[in-house]
Amino acid sequence: MAEDTKELTPGRRRVVLAICCMSLLIVSLDNTALNVALPALRSDLGASVSGLQWTIDAYTLVLASLLMLAGSTADRIGRRRVFATGLVVFVLGSLLCSLAPTLETLVVFRMVQAVGGSMLNPVAMSIITNTFTEPAARARAIGVWGGVVGVSMAAGPLVGGLLVESVGWRAIFWLNLPIGLAALLLTLRYVPESRAPRPRRPDPVGQVLVAALLGCLTYAIIESSLPFAGVAALALAGILFYEPRRREPLIDLRFFRSAPFSGATVIAVCAFSALGGFLFLNTLYLQDVRGLSALQAGLAMLPMAAMTFVFAPLSGRLVAARGPRPSLLLAGTGMAAGPLLFAAFDAETSTPLLFTGYVVFGIGFGLVNAPITNTAVSGMPRAQAGVAAAVASTSRQIGQTLGVAVAGAVLTAGLGTAAYGADGAGGADPLAGFVDASRAVYWIITACGLCVLLAGALTSGAWARRTAERTARLLEETAGPQTAAKTRSS
């Protein structure tokens, strides 16, 4: 390491945490704010429902594909260096997005943004993990980190709605410029450089297979393409065959011998699938069906965002005091009960039910982030912190990508025959048509919440902790005694 994080003062550690949270804020705020702007994008650029899906999924797809590469590269060449580079690329991509003349160029520039974003969140989590080495302090720091997601959810729809109405959807990307540049200057001044004791080698074949799997799977869902689904299956088979045979794979499949790590991966995919689908549906419903403005839609979703903002840091403290199990069980319950009100009781037709659904779902989502991150990195050797954190972040982005893709595909199929109309412009009874078309999606989201509950219950007990301890010993033993000693002392 260029600078030992053990020598940092408590104040310096808090500054490092604040810088890492700034990076999370711009990445998360960008997505939540853009969701509110989807109808404005459709009007301005002539986008279809699938086009709107791609403005979200092009970003999350590239992000998911590159997160593990960014994490392992940061462990190898320096976390501060990669983090600073990510800020530069993300700011540049945001500037290009604000200037995009067509939907196609916007999608391409969103991909540029994602290249930068892939160097931010997992690397920032790795920096936090190596800065806060004491378990309780780390759990509290991760709780603050999770709270930033709540801030972005609370501020994103409101800020996005205000900017869309006052300036236009392009201003959403302008917001990233000052925050990103400030984070860059602070990073160069305050964040110490750190590396893994034993850097991992690049795995270009594994990287191509991961990108092919995620890209083809997303395209197959959005565009209903069986050939792309077949390519995705072949890419998955390639990963399962090739990666275990590499000495230093991009994805160390031995990580999944740890039940908490595997559970965190499943929970992240399910939770963020639920979030992606829930936000996508409600953005279109509030503006296209209820006729609300972008700002009014943001205000309508404020109960959900406010609950996430309140419960995310509480979850971090709960994880520090009681472990991940209580947060996971409560999170799964909330994330299943909220969309169930839409699936079984047509909450869109009743304002009190709609409000209740937003509140319950927001509580569940607020509780889920801290235990995901904590269980993904706890028990793993610190030398693998970047990769472990990147897998957790990748799972989140995969979930959000799939959530938007599935929600859009199922909704589009339903709207083909619903009174709402396939173009979202209305019909004889737009509310009834949308409710009918979206009901199947809400049942899927409810199932995702139940998966969070079940996986949390199965992978957070004493047996699960023992599998994590065995996995950590296995990883340290295969890394070699000298490296294991460095890892324990770093």
HELIX and SHEET records of a PDB file:
HELIX    1   1 THR A    5  GLU A    7  5                                   3    
HELIX    2   2 PRO A   10  VAL A   36  1                                  27    
HELIX    3   3 LEU A   38  LEU A   45  1                                   8    
HELIX    4   4 VAL A   49  ILE A   77  1                                  29    
HELIX    5   5 ARG A   79  SER A   98  1                                  20    
HELIX    6   6 LEU A  103  GLY A  117  1                                  15    
HELIX    7   7 ASN A  121  THR A  131  1                                  11    
HELIX    8   8 PRO A  135  SER A  166  1                                  32    
HELIX    9   9 ALA A  171  TRP A  174  1                                   4    
HELIX   10  10 ASN A  176  TYR A  190  1                                  15    
HELIX   11  11 PRO A  204  GLU A  223  1                                  20    
HELIX   12  12 LEU A  226  TYR A  242  1                                  17    
HELIX   13  13 GLU A  243  ARG A  245  5                                   3    
HELIX   14  14 LEU A  253  ARG A  257  5                                   5    
HELIX   15  15 ALA A  259  LEU A  284  1                                  26    
HELIX   16  16 TYR A  285  VAL A  289  3                                   5    
HELIX   17  17 ALA A  294  ALA A  300  1                                   7    
HELIX   18  18 LEU A  302  ARG A  322  1                                  21    
HELIX   19  19 ARG A  325  PHE A  345  1                                  21    
HELIX   20  20 ALA A  347  THR A  349  5                                   3    
HELIX   21  21 THR A  351  VAL A  377  1                                  27    
HELIX   22  22 ARG A  382  GLN A  384  5                                   3    
HELIX   23  23 ALA A  385  LEU A  415  1                                  31    
HELIX   24  24 PRO A  430  LEU A  458  1                                  29    
HELIX   25  25 ALA A  462  ALA A  479  1                                  18    
HELIX   26  26 PRO A  481  SER A  489  1                                   9    
END                                                                             
